Structures are given as C-alpha cells and as structure tokens.
Amino acid sequence: MPGPLHGYRIVDLTSNVSGPLGTMILGDQGADVIKVEAPEGDSTRAGANRRGGFSAGFLNNNRNKRSIVLNLKDPAALEALMRLVATADVFVQNFRPGVAERIGVGEAAIRAARPDIVYVSISGFGEKGPFAQRPVYDPLIQGFTGLATVQGGSDEARPRLLRTILPDKLTAITSSQAITAALLARERTGEGQHVRLSMLEAVLVFLWASDMAGQTFVGDEPARQEPASSTDLIYETSDGYITAAVVTNRQWEGLIRALEQPQWLDDERFKTPALRGENVEARLQLTQDVLIGRPSAEWLDRLTREDVPCAPVLTRTEVIRHPHVAAMEIVEEYDHPRAGRLRQTRAAARFSRTPTAIRRGAPALGEHTQEILAELGYSAGDIAELRVEGVFGAPKGGGNET
C-alpha cells in the first residue's frame, strides 16, 4: 500500500532546512514532491560531509523528491512552472516576504494557475512587523524567542544556544502538519487557502507549553525568571553518564531504595514534590554524590527494578547501534545511486494501513527536469529548445546537467 498522502502533488520552492524537511515528511508519507531549484541549486547541496557529489545535509532533508531546474528569471520557465502548478495540490516557498511576488510566484499568480491550491509561505520573523524583512538563520530565532535564555538557565546567566537547529526543524514539522490540515479542509470545502508560518511563531508556541508559566497569568509576570537548577539531570557514574528523573512520591521512594539512602525519607526538604522542587539543588547534588560511586549498568539495573525512569546517556554513534533502536527499526539503510550506502531514520509516525517508505534518495540537481516536463506535455523538441534558450540556467549553446 502507498503512503497516506499518495496522489497529492507538492511543488516545493524551498531551500535550506525549514522548508525542505517539512516537504520531505510529506514525501515520506507518499506525496509526489517536486523540488523546483534555481540553476545553482539548494544551498545545502554545497555543504560539507560529502560523498558522490552529495552533502549529508542535502541527502537528509530531500529524499522522496524529484528535482527540476528552472531559471525563473526566464518567462518560459515561469510558464513551465505554472503548468506544473496546475497539476499540484500544494505550493510551498520560504522566500523572504515580498520576494515571491517580485519573481512572479506570489499567491495571486499561483492561484490563477490552480484556484484551489494550498499556498504555503514559510518565513523567519513573519510577513509583518519591524523584523519582517531581516535575513534569518536559526541562531537568531533562538536568541530572539528567549530559547537561548531558557537554555542558559536564568535571566542573569549567559544565554546559550542549543547545539541543534531546533527552530528550523520545529518549523518544518509544524509546516507538514499545517499542510495536511489545509488539505483536509480542502477535501471538505473544495477550497484552498494560504497557510502562513514563521520560525518565530513555531518556536514561541513550542516554548509556551512548558517554559512560559511565569508569563501566563496577566498582571503577575515576574520581574526576573526564577533560575533553573544549576545541575541538570545528567549524572556521572564511575564509568560514564546516565539520566534519571523522579516526579511522583512513588518514584522518589524507588530512587531512595535503589540508591540505598533510607535517611532521605525523613529529610523535611524532600517530603513532597513541591518541597523537592524548592530544594532541587540539594536533592540533585546528593543524588550525584551517590551515583558517582558505581558503574552505569549497575545503577540502571537498580533503578529499572524500582520502576524509576532512567536511561543511559549515549553518543550519536552509540544510539544508532543500541538494541532498542534496532528493535524499533528506526534507522534504515539503503543504496543511493551516487552517494552509495546511506543510513537514515525512517519517518517517525507509523501507519498501519498506508505505511511510509523511502522510495528514492535525494535527487541530483535537475535530475528529473526532462521527465517532469514530459509529464506536462512538453515534447522532446520543446525541451531541447528550452535548454538552448537557457530556461534551465545554461547560457545559450551551453551544457547543463538537466
């Protein structure tokens, strides 16, 4: 059985990560994602960590797509794009606000070619406000949204960036959900709509669920955020690191038994979850002082037997080889025609009736240009003429990979 989005076509003009990862999720779920690239290609194609002419960054955000190169400065290329749009269900772009309209692919132009299309705009700071026209990368959003301050631990501590591009990836995941919601609405009403999403919005909504309690009650906002514990939930053992977390009284009692520290039961500082929160620094330090004395495997066995939430702290190389990850079949290997044997995660969500699949690896630049144009009714002669005219980016009489 094909994936749940089989039969839907996505025209994808996005680049970098916030757009391409979102459309890859849709491609994993069965959609026909056509990546429309400028002659120079998505900037992530030029990234480091390469093999066979492909960067890992491009491979990991663009599988299950076909690539067509169109020089949209050329009217004939815009005409080809509109013929493609007429066959599509979704159009996605992540240009800076105003750029899409300037190059002829704004909502009005796209909807003229396909009135019921779902048109998606992904931006950094959004399409209005004083920051709307600013260029954006992930660290800027981490800083602006307060995420770096959350990571720092308090308003007074030095802000810290997460060492992963969370805003980019979170925006991608949010966009994929929003697109499927818009498609569902179109199935019910017959009408497409414009879905607007910014990295700023995605991260602020994400933070509110757990990190903005002090800003929730209007009029009672704290002058300064209460500092988080200076000790995190990573504990050093005699031979490595583990993580463990206790919330309920039952889990606290289980921790005490596992660590063989019965005197903690009578400590007034730790009688209730609220008191354990107030005295978090002392509690975590006492726990660390005990855990350093024995190896990780022993502690994990003891904690597990007492039903205390715990896990080993793994490196990236260790986690892909862990027996549990293997049992869940999260990591897959397959052969890419140019980059060779690849290892990637499968789609996260599992569908019992319409399973996802890695149908093809990320495409070479313009790999499917001729194939897609032929599907749109262009003859071999038409395509040859467009090539000579530079519609694919080559100068008149020049060569091109497409």
C-alpha positions in Angstrom: 0.0 0.0 0.0 1.3 3.5 -0.8 1.7 6.2 1.9 -1.3 8.2 3.3 -0.5 11.2 1.0 -0.2 9.1 -2.2 -1.9 11.0 -5.1 -1.1 14.5 -3.7 1.5 16.7 -5.6 3.6 19.2 -3.7 5.5 21.9 -5.7 8.4 22.8 -3.4 10.4 26.0 -4.0 12.0 25.9 -0.5 15.7 25.7 0.4 17.9 25.1 3.4 16.1 23.1 6.2 12.8 24.7 7.5 11.1 24.1 4.1 12.8 21.0 2.7 12.5 18.9 5.8 8.8 19.7 6.0 8.2 18.7 2.4 10.3 15.6 2.9 8.0 14.5 5.7 5.1 14.8 3.1 7.2 12.9 0.6 7.9 10.1 3.1 4.1 9.9 3.6 3.6 9.3 -0.2 3.2 12.7 -1.7 4.8 13.4 -5.1 7.2 16.3 -4.1 8.7 18.2 -7.0 11.7 20.3 -5.8 12.0 23.3 -8.1 15.5 24.6 -8.0 17.4 27.6 -9.4 20.3 26.7 -11.7 22.7 26.9 -8.7 20.6 24.5 -6.7 19.6 24.5 -3.0 22.5 26.0 -0.9 22.7 22.8 1.2 24.0 20.9 -1.8 27.3 22.7 -1.3 27.6 21.6 2.4 30.4 19.7 4.0 30.5 16.0 4.8 30.1 14.8 1.3 30.2 11.7 -0.9 29.5 11.1 -4.5 28.8 14.8 -5.1 26.1 14.9 -2.4 26.3 16.6 1.1 24.8 14.7 4.0 22.7 17.8 4.8 21.0 17.7 1.5 20.5 14.0 1.5 18.9 14.1 4.9 16.3 16.7 4.0 15.4 15.9 0.4 14.7 12.2 -0.1 11.5 11.1 -1.8 11.6 14.1 -4.1 12.1 14.8 -7.7 14.2 17.8 -8.9 13.5 20.1 -11.7 15.8 23.1 -12.5 14.0 26.3 -13.8 15.6 29.7 -14.2 12.6 31.7 -13.1 14.0 34.9 -14.5 13.0 33.5 -17.9 9.3 33.8 -18.9 9.4 30.4 -20.4 10.5 28.9 -17.1 7.7 30.7 -15.3 5.2 29.3 -17.9 6.6 25.8 -17.2 6.2 26.3 -13.5 2.6 27.4 -13.9 1.8 24.3 -16.0 3.3 22.3 -13.1 1.3 24.2 -10.5 -1.9 23.5 -12.5 -1.3 19.8 -11.6 -0.5 20.3 -7.9 -2.3 20.4 -4.6 0.2 22.4 -2.6 2.8 25.1 -3.4 5.4 25.9 -0.7 8.0 28.7 -0.7 10.3 30.1 2.0 11.5 33.3 0.4 11.9 36.5 2.4 8.4 38.3 2.5 7.8 40.0 -0.8 10.3 38.0 -2.9 7.7 35.5 -4.2 5.5 38.3 -5.6 8.6 40.0 -7.1 9.6 37.0 -9.1 6.1 36.1 -10.2 5.2 33.2 -7.8 3.1 35.0 -5.2 -0.3 33.7 -4.2 -2.3 35.5 -6.8 -0.1 34.2 -9.7 -0.1 30.7 -8.4 -3.8 30.6 -7.6 -4.5 31.9 -11.2 -3.0 28.6 -12.4 -4.7 26.4 -9.7 -7.6 28.2 -7.9 -8.0 25.5 -5.1 -4.3 25.1 -4.3 -2.9 25.2 -0.8 -0.3 28.0 -0.9 2.3 28.0 1.9 4.6 30.8 2.9 7.4 30.0 5.5 9.4 32.9 6.8 11.8 33.7 9.6 10.2 36.6 11.6 6.8 36.6 9.7 5.4 38.8 7.0 4.7 41.9 9.0 6.3 43.9 11.8 9.7 45.7 12.1 11.8 42.5 11.7 9.9 41.1 8.7 12.5 41.9 6.1 15.5 40.8 8.1 17.6 37.8 6.9 17.2 34.9 9.3 19.1 31.9 10.4 18.4 29.5 13.3 20.6 31.2 16.0 18.7 34.5 15.5 15.4 32.9 16.4 16.9 31.0 19.3 18.1 34.3 20.7 15.0 36.4 19.9 12.4 34.0 21.3 14.0 33.5 24.6 15.0 30.0 23.9 18.7 30.8 24.4 17.8 32.3 27.8 15.8 29.2 28.7 18.9 27.1 27.8 21.1 29.4 29.9 19.0 28.6 33.0 18.1 32.1 34.2 17.7 35.7 33.1 21.1 36.6 34.6 23.1 33.7 33.2 24.8 33.8 29.9 22.3 32.7 27.2 23.2 29.5 25.4 22.3 28.2 22.0 21.0 24.6 21.6 23.6 22.7 19.6 21.0 21.7 17.1 18.9 23.9 14.7 15.7 23.4 16.7 13.8 26.4 15.2 14.4 25.2 11.6 13.4 21.6 12.3 10.4 22.6 14.5 9.1 24.9 11.8 9.4 22.1 9.3 7.4 19.7 11.4 4.8 22.4 12.1 4.5 23.1 8.4 3.9 19.5 7.5 1.1 19.2 10.0 -0.4 22.5 8.8 -0.3 21.4 5.2 -2.1 18.2 5.9 -4.7 20.1 7.9 -5.2 22.5 5.0 -5.6 19.6 2.6 -8.2 18.0 4.9 -10.1 21.3 4.9 -10.0 21.4 1.1 -11.4 17.9 0.9 -14.3 19.1 3.0 -14.9 22.5 1.4 -13.3 22.3 -2.0 -11.4 25.5 -1.3 -7.6 26.0 -0.9 -6.2 28.6 1.4 -3.0 30.5 2.3 -1.0 28.9 5.2 1.5 31.4 6.7 4.1 30.2 9.2 7.3 31.7 10.6 10.1 30.2 12.6 9.3 32.9 15.3 5.7 31.6 15.7 6.7 27.9 15.7 9.2 28.4 18.5 7.1 30.7 20.7 4.2 28.3 20.5 6.6 25.4 21.3 8.0 27.2 24.4 4.7 28.2 25.8 3.7 24.6 26.7 6.4 24.3 29.4 8.7 27.3 29.6 6.4 30.3 29.8 4.5 29.6 33.1 5.6 33.0 34.5 4.2 34.8 31.5 0.8 33.0 31.5 -1.1 35.0 34.2 -1.6 38.5 33.0 -0.5 41.1 35.6 1.5 38.6 37.6 4.6 38.4 35.4 7.8 38.0 37.4 10.4 40.8 37.2 13.0 38.1 36.8 12.6 34.5 35.8 13.2 32.1 38.7 16.5 30.3 37.9 16.5 26.7 36.9 18.7 24.3 38.7 22.4 24.7 38.0 22.6 20.9 38.0 20.9 19.2 35.1 19.5 15.6 35.1 22.7 14.1 33.6 24.6 12.2 36.3 28.1 11.0 36.2 28.8 7.4 37.3 32.1 5.7 37.8 32.3 4.8 34.1 30.1 7.2 32.2 26.8 9.0 32.4 23.1 8.2 33.0 19.9 10.2 33.2 17.1 9.7 35.7 14.1 11.7 36.7 11.6 11.4 39.5 8.3 13.3 39.8 5.9 11.3 42.0 6.4 10.2 45.6 6.4 6.6 44.4 9.3 7.3 42.1 11.2 9.2 44.8 10.8 6.3 47.2 12.0 4.0 44.4 15.1 6.2 43.9 15.8 6.0 47.6 15.7 2.2 47.6 17.8 1.9 44.5 20.5 4.3 45.9 20.2 2.7 49.4 19.7 6.1 51.1 16.7 5.5 53.6 17.6 8.6 55.6 16.3 10.8 52.7 12.7 9.7 53.5 12.9 11.6 56.8 14.5 14.7 55.3 12.0 17.5 55.6 13.3 19.2 52.5 12.1 16.3 50.3 8.8 15.3 51.8 6.6 16.4 48.9 7.1 17.0 45.2 6.8 20.8 45.9 9.5 20.7 48.5 11.7 18.6 46.3 11.3 21.3 43.7 12.2 24.1 46.1 15.3 22.2 47.2 16.2 20.9 43.8 19.9 21.9 44.1 20.5 19.9 47.3 18.5 16.9 46.1 20.3 16.6 42.8 23.7 17.1 44.4 23.0 14.4 46.9 21.9 12.1 44.1 25.1 12.8 42.1 27.3 12.1 45.1 25.9 8.6 45.4 25.8 7.8 41.7 29.5 8.6 41.1 30.4 5.5 43.2 29.2 2.7 40.9 29.1 1.9 37.1 26.2 3.0 34.9 25.0 -0.5 34.1 24.6 -1.3 37.8 22.7 1.8 38.5 20.4 1.4 35.5 19.6 -2.1 36.6 18.8 -1.0 40.2 16.7 2.0 39.1 14.8 -0.1 36.5 13.9 -2.7 39.1 12.4 0.1 41.3 10.5 1.5 38.3 12.4 4.8 38.4 12.5 6.5 34.9 16.1 6.2 33.7 18.2 5.7 30.6 21.9 5.6 29.5 23.4 8.7 28.0 24.5 7.7 24.6 26.7 9.3 21.9 25.4 9.6 18.4 27.4 6.6 17.3 26.1 4.5 20.2 22.4 5.3 19.8 22.2 4.1 16.2 23.6 0.7 17.3 21.6 0.4 20.5 19.4 -2.8 20.7 16.3 -0.8 21.5 16.7 1.4 18.4 17.3 -1.8 16.4 14.1 -3.4 17.8 12.1 -0.3 16.9 13.6 -0.3 13.3 14.1 3.4 13.4 17.3 3.5 11.4 17.3 2.2 7.8 20.0 1.6 5.3 19.6 1.8 1.5 21.7 2.4 -1.6 21.8 5.8 -3.3 22.8 5.7 -6.9 25.6 8.3 -6.4 26.2 8.7 -2.7 26.4 4.9 -2.0 25.1 3.1 1.0 23.2 5.6 3.3 21.9 5.3 6.8 18.9 7.5 7.7 15.9 7.4 10.1 12.6 6.3 8.7 9.5 8.6 9.0 8.7 8.9 12.7 4.9 8.2 12.5 3.9 4.6 11.6 0.7 4.0 9.6 -0.9 0.5 9.9 -2.7 0.7 6.5 -0.7 3.2 4.5 2.9 2.7 5.5 5.6 5.3 4.7 8.7 4.3 2.8 12.0 5.6 1.5 11.1 5.3 -2.2 14.1 7.2 -3.6 17.1 9.0 -2.3 17.6 12.8 -2.7 17.8 13.8 -6.3 20.7 15.2 -8.3 20.3 18.8 -9.3 17.7 18.8 -12.1 17.7 15.0 -12.3 14.0 14.9 -13.2 13.7 18.0 -15.3 13.1 16.2 -18.6 10.8 13.6 -17.0 8.6 16.2 -15.4 8.4 18.4 -18.4 7.4 15.4 -20.5 4.6 14.7 -18.0 3.4 18.3 -18.5 3.1 17.7 -22.2 6.4 19.2 -23.5 7.8 17.2 -26.4 11.5 16.3 -26.7 11.9 19.1 -29.2 10.2 21.6 -26.9 12.6 20.6 -24.1 15.6 20.8 -26.4 14.6 24.3 -27.4 14.1 25.4 -23.8 17.5 24.1 -23.0 19.1 26.2 -25.7 17.2 29.3 -24.5 18.6 28.9 -21.1 15.4 28.1 -19.3 17.4 25.5 -17.2 20.1 28.0 -16.5 22.7 27.2 -19.1 23.8 30.0 -21.4 22.6 29.8 -25.0 24.5 26.9 -26.6 26.0 25.8 -23.3 25.6 22.4 -21.5 23.5 21.6 -18.4 23.1 18.5 -16.2 19.3 18.5 -16.9 
